[in-house]
Amino acid sequence: MNRDLHETTSSAILNALTETRRGSGSAAMGMVLTLVIDATESEHYDALKAANTAAREHPCRIVTVIRRPGKSAPRLDAEIRVGNENLLGEVLILRLYGLLREQADSIVLPMLLPDAPVLVWWPGQGPAVPSLDPLGLLAQRRVTDAASSTRPTESLRARALDHSPGDTDFAWTRITPWRTLLAAALDQPFDDVIGGEVDAARNNASAELLAAWLEDRLDIQVTRKTTRGPGITGVRLLTRRGEITITRPDGRLARLVRTGQPDRAVPLPRRTTDELLAEELRRLDPDDVYNETIRCLFGTSNRAGRRATVADAQAQQLTRRPSPARKSAAQRASDLADTPARGRKASATQKTSATQRATKRVAAKKVAPVAKKVAARKATPARKTAPAKKVPAKKVPRRGA
């Protein structure tokens, strides 16, 4: 049963969903999670088809967010699908116009199933940092696909720089059958592995992850070899007595070859998107193996992480440690409190003598210029004064003369 809503709101969508569910006779019980798909108009059809197929194994509510481009007034259109091919779940298709494109998290939040995990999937390009995306902040798991980018390896590297637990990529999911087959081959007795090689098409992110996983787990050097594909075409492990080789030239059937044992044909087909999505829905906790592999691939291995952790701890200790001036002042205060009266008198006497020395220094600085002037005056010779001129005495006439 389908129902379309135009220029609606989140509360109106929830009310219409309840009415549609009642009309179709299906119950909301049994859904185990909420799957949020952030796609474009051209991507959402294939993404919904894969999600409906995966929902047969994991009943869920599928919320598809489509941001319509162009300048327009803020508007929300919704399409509700319950029943028919969606017997085990519900589908909500939300089309956001105008400024509502930036408010997708506020619109999706009321539509999440209560007390159920949330997984966000970007079938297209996806954000550079999924854990910081507004929709990614609502989820426990965030799934991207590096193969949808024009440069898969560079896209994977960009996301690895800001990797957060809960992030994963379909490039990692695609190599699950390869890892299973290699682990089964190494379960049998084998000599020490001294090297390896991964053959794949050019710029294949899954091949890079597979090589990094082998390097991390076997502590060997794995080389990459470019082939015509499709995808990963072979893996070769070198031992001291021979080789363990898995080749898949046609993308469907693989051949396992071990030195001294008969060859084995193993089905190893390339999986579809719905199979990849169904595998990601099986576990909703962080994938620790993927976290270690992606750190090993781009140079942030466990050793580097431990060194960084130790360095951070040391830096925290240094920041908590008091400065030398504060420490010496505190030590002097404690010493002064612990010393007896005689020691206190001695310290007081030392303080007084230090004050007297400082006073003498200040007085000496003030007196020094005056002393220099006096010394300069004494050093200059006295000027000779000219003799006084004798003034002749005036003759005074006598009386009576």
C-alpha positions in Angstrom: 0.0 0.0 0.0 1.5 3.3 -1.1 0.6 6.9 0.0 2.0 10.2 -1.2 2.1 13.4 0.9 3.0 16.9 -0.5 4.2 19.9 1.5 3.9 17.9 4.7 5.6 17.7 8.1 7.3 14.9 10.1 4.3 14.6 12.4 1.9 14.3 9.5 4.1 11.6 8.0 4.1 9.5 11.2 0.3 9.8 11.4 -0.1 8.7 7.8 2.3 5.8 8.4 0.2 4.6 11.3 -3.0 4.8 9.2 -1.3 3.1 6.2 0.0 0.3 8.4 -3.5 -0.3 9.9 -5.0 -0.3 6.4 -2.5 -2.9 5.1 -3.0 -5.1 8.1 0.7 -5.2 9.0 2.1 -4.6 12.5 5.1 -2.6 13.5 6.5 -5.5 15.6 9.5 -7.4 14.4 11.6 -4.6 12.9 15.0 -4.7 14.4 16.7 -1.5 13.2 16.3 1.7 11.1 18.2 1.9 7.8 18.7 5.5 6.6 19.7 5.9 3.0 21.2 9.3 1.9 21.0 9.2 -1.9 20.3 11.3 -4.9 17.3 10.9 -7.2 19.3 8.8 -9.7 20.7 6.6 -6.9 17.7 5.9 -4.8 16.0 3.3 -7.0 18.9 0.8 -7.0 19.6 1.6 -3.3 15.9 0.9 -2.3 15.9 -2.3 -4.4 19.0 -3.6 -2.5 17.6 -2.4 0.8 14.3 -4.2 0.3 16.2 -7.4 -0.5 18.3 -7.1 2.6 15.2 -6.4 4.7 14.0 -9.9 4.0 16.8 -11.1 6.2 16.7 -8.1 8.6 13.2 -6.5 8.9 13.7 -2.8 9.3 12.3 0.6 8.6 13.9 2.2 5.6 14.1 6.0 5.5 15.4 7.3 2.2 16.5 11.0 2.1 16.7 12.7 -1.3 17.9 16.3 -1.4 16.4 17.9 -4.5 18.8 20.4 -6.1 17.9 23.9 -7.3 16.5 27.0 -5.7 13.0 26.6 -4.4 10.9 27.3 -1.3 11.4 24.9 1.7 9.2 21.9 1.1 8.9 18.3 2.3 7.3 15.6 0.1 7.0 12.1 1.3 6.1 8.7 0.0 5.0 5.8 2.2 5.2 2.2 1.2 3.9 -0.6 3.4 3.0 -4.1 2.4 3.4 -5.8 -1.1 7.2 -6.2 -1.5 7.7 -4.5 1.9 6.0 -7.2 3.9 8.8 -7.3 6.5 9.3 -3.6 6.9 8.3 0.0 6.0 9.7 2.4 3.5 9.7 6.2 3.8 11.0 8.3 0.9 11.6 11.9 1.8 12.3 14.6 -0.8 13.7 17.8 0.7 13.6 21.1 -1.2 15.2 24.5 -0.5 16.7 25.1 3.0 15.3 21.8 4.3 18.2 20.1 2.5 20.4 21.2 5.4 17.9 20.0 8.1 17.7 16.3 7.1 18.7 15.1 10.6 15.9 17.0 12.3 13.3 15.6 9.9 14.6 12.0 10.1 15.0 12.0 13.9 11.3 11.5 14.8 11.0 8.7 12.3 13.6 6.4 13.9 12.4 3.3 15.6 12.6 3.7 19.4 15.2 1.6 21.2 16.6 0.2 18.0 20.0 0.7 16.3 20.4 3.0 13.4 22.6 2.4 10.3 23.2 5.1 7.7 24.3 4.2 4.2 25.6 6.5 1.5 25.4 4.5 -1.8 27.0 7.4 -3.7 30.0 9.7 -3.0 29.2 10.1 0.7 30.8 12.6 3.1 34.5 12.9 3.7 34.0 12.3 7.5 30.9 10.1 8.0 31.0 10.4 11.8 30.7 14.2 11.7 27.8 14.2 9.1 24.5 15.3 10.7 22.9 12.0 9.7 25.9 10.0 10.7 25.7 11.4 14.2 22.3 9.6 14.6 23.8 6.2 13.8 25.8 3.4 15.4 27.1 2.2 12.0 28.0 4.3 9.0 28.5 2.6 5.6 30.2 4.2 2.6 31.4 2.8 -0.8 34.8 3.9 -2.0 34.1 2.3 -5.4 31.5 4.9 -6.2 34.2 7.5 -6.3 36.4 8.2 -9.4 39.5 7.6 -7.2 38.5 4.8 -4.8 41.9 4.6 -3.1 42.2 8.3 -2.5 38.6 8.4 -1.2 39.4 5.6 1.3 42.6 7.4 2.4 40.6 10.6 3.0 38.2 8.8 5.3 40.9 6.9 7.0 42.5 10.2 8.3 39.3 10.9 10.4 38.2 7.3 10.9 35.9 6.7 13.8 34.7 3.3 15.3 31.5 2.4 13.6 32.7 3.6 10.1 33.0 0.9 7.4 33.1 0.7 3.7 31.8 -1.8 1.1 35.4 -2.1 -0.1 36.1 -4.0 3.1 32.9 -6.0 2.8 33.7 -7.2 -0.7 36.8 -9.1 0.5 35.1 -11.1 3.2 35.0 -14.3 1.0 38.7 -13.8 0.2 39.6 -13.5 3.8 37.5 -16.6 4.7 39.1 -18.7 2.0 42.6 -17.5 2.9 42.0 -18.2 6.6 40.7 -21.7 5.8 43.8 -22.4 3.6 46.1 -21.4 6.5 44.2 -23.5 9.0 46.0 -26.5 7.5 49.7 -27.0 8.4 51.9 -24.7 6.4 55.5 -23.4 6.5 56.4 -19.9 7.5 55.0 -17.3 5.1 57.8 -15.0 3.9 56.0 -12.9 1.3 52.8 -12.3 -0.6 51.2 -10.7 -3.7 47.7 -9.4 -4.5 46.6 -9.1 -8.2 43.7 -6.8 -9.0 42.5 -4.2 -11.4 44.0 -0.7 -11.2 42.9 1.6 -8.4 41.0 -1.1 -6.5 40.4 -0.2 -2.9 39.4 -3.7 -1.9 42.8 -5.0 -3.1 44.6 -2.4 -1.0 42.6 -3.5 2.1 43.3 -7.2 1.4 47.0 -6.6 1.1 47.1 -4.5 4.3 45.1 -7.2 6.1 47.7 -9.9 5.1 50.6 -7.6 6.1 49.0 -6.9 9.5 48.1 -10.5 10.3 51.1 -12.4 8.8 53.8 -9.7 9.4 55.0 -9.9 5.8 55.6 -7.6 2.9 52.8 -7.9 0.2 53.3 -6.5 -3.2 50.5 -5.2 -5.5 50.2 -6.3 -9.2 47.9 -4.6 -11.7 45.7 -6.9 -13.9 42.7 -6.4 -16.2 40.3 -7.5 -13.5 37.5 -7.9 -12.8 38.2 -6.8 -9.3 40.7 -9.0 -7.4 42.0 -11.8 -9.6 44.5 -13.6 -7.4 46.4 -13.8 -4.1 49.7 -15.6 -3.7 51.5 -16.4 -0.5 55.1 -17.5 -0.6 56.4 -20.1 1.9 59.8 -21.6 2.4 58.7 -24.8 0.5 56.2 -23.6 -2.0 53.2 -21.3 -2.7 49.6 -21.0 -1.7 47.8 -19.5 -4.6 44.1 -18.5 -5.2 43.3 -17.3 -8.7 39.9 -16.0 -10.0 40.2 -14.7 -13.5 36.5 -14.7 -14.4 35.1 -13.2 -11.2 33.0 -16.3 -10.4 35.1 -19.5 -9.8 38.4 -19.6 -8.0 41.1 -22.2 -7.9 43.1 -23.0 -4.8 46.6 -24.3 -5.5 49.0 -25.6 -2.8 52.4 -27.1 -3.3 52.2 -30.9 -2.8 48.4 -31.0 -2.8 45.8 -31.4 -5.5 44.1 -28.3 -6.9 40.6 -27.3 -5.6 37.9 -25.3 -7.4 36.1 -23.0 -5.0 33.0 -20.8 -5.9 34.0 -17.2 -5.3 31.6 -14.9 -7.2 31.5 -11.2 -7.0 28.7 -10.2 -4.7 25.8 -7.8 -5.4 25.0 -4.7 -3.4 22.1 -6.3 -1.5 24.4 -9.1 -0.3 27.0 -6.5 0.9 24.3 -4.6 2.7 22.8 -7.7 4.3 26.3 -8.6 5.7 26.7 -5.1 7.2 23.3 -5.4 8.9 24.3 -8.6 10.6 26.6 -6.8 13.0 26.0 -3.4 14.3 29.0 -3.0 16.6 32.3 -1.5 15.5 34.5 -3.7 13.3 37.9 -3.9 15.2 39.6 -5.8 12.4 38.7 -3.2 9.9 39.9 -0.4 12.2 43.3 -2.1 12.6 43.6 -2.8 8.9 42.8 0.7 7.7 45.3 2.1 10.2 48.0 -0.3 8.9 47.2 0.6 5.3 47.8 4.3 5.7 50.7 4.3 8.1 48.8 4.7 11.5 49.5 1.2 12.8 49.0 0.0 16.4 52.6 0.8 17.3 52.1 4.4 16.1 48.9 4.6 18.1 50.5 3.3 21.2 53.4 5.8 20.8 50.9 8.6 20.4 49.0 7.4 23.5 52.2 7.4 25.5 53.2 10.8 24.2 49.8 12.2 25.1 50.1 10.7 28.6 53.5 12.2 29.0 52.2 15.6 27.8 49.4 15.4 30.3 51.8 14.7 33.1 54.0 17.6 32.1 51.0 19.9 32.1 49.9 18.7 35.5 53.4 19.0 36.9 54.0 22.4 38.6 56.6 24.7 37.3 60.1 24.9 39.0 59.4 28.3 40.5 56.1 27.1 42.1 57.7 23.9 43.2 60.7 25.6 44.9 58.3 28.1 46.6 56.2 25.3 47.9 59.2 23.4 49.1 60.6 26.5 50.9 57.2 26.9 52.6 57.1 23.3 53.7 60.7 23.5 54.9 60.0 26.6 56.9 56.9 25.0 58.5 59.0 21.9 59.4 62.1 23.7 60.8 62.3 24.5 64.6 62.5 28.0 66.1 66.3 28.1 65.8 66.0 27.4 62.1 63.3 30.0 61.7 65.5 32.6 63.4 68.4 31.6 61.1 66.2 31.9 58.1 64.9 35.3 59.4 68.5 36.5 59.9 69.4 35.4 56.4 66.4 37.3 55.1 67.5 40.4 57.0 71.0 40.2 55.8 69.7 39.8 52.2 67.6 42.9 52.7 70.6 44.9 54.0 72.7 43.8 51.1 70.0 44.9 48.7 69.8 48.3 50.5 73.5 48.8 50.3 73.4 48.0 46.5 70.7 50.6 46.0 72.6 53.2 48.1 75.8 52.5 46.2 74.0 53.0 42.9 72.7 56.4 44.1 76.1 57.5 45.6 78.2 56.3 42.7 77.3 59.3 40.3 78.0 61.8 43.1 81.4 60.3 43.9 82.4 60.3 40.2 81.6 64.1 40.0 83.7 64.8 43.1 86.6 62.8 41.8 86.4 64.6 38.5 86.5 68.0 40.2 89.6 67.0 42.2 91.4 65.7 39.2 91.0 69.1 37.3 93.8 71.7 38.1 92.9 74.9 39.8 92.8 78.0 37.6 95.5 80.7 38.4 94.0 84.1 39.3 95.5 87.3 38.0 97.2 89.6 40.6 95.2 92.5 41.8 96.1 95.9 40.3 97.4 98.5 42.7 95.2 101.6 42.8 97.1 104.8 43.7 95.9 106.5 46.8 94.4 109.9 46.3 96.0 112.9 48.0 93.7 114.6 50.4 94.4 118.3 51.0 95.1 119.3 54.5 93.0 121.7 56.3 94.3 125.1 56.7 96.7 125.0 53.9 
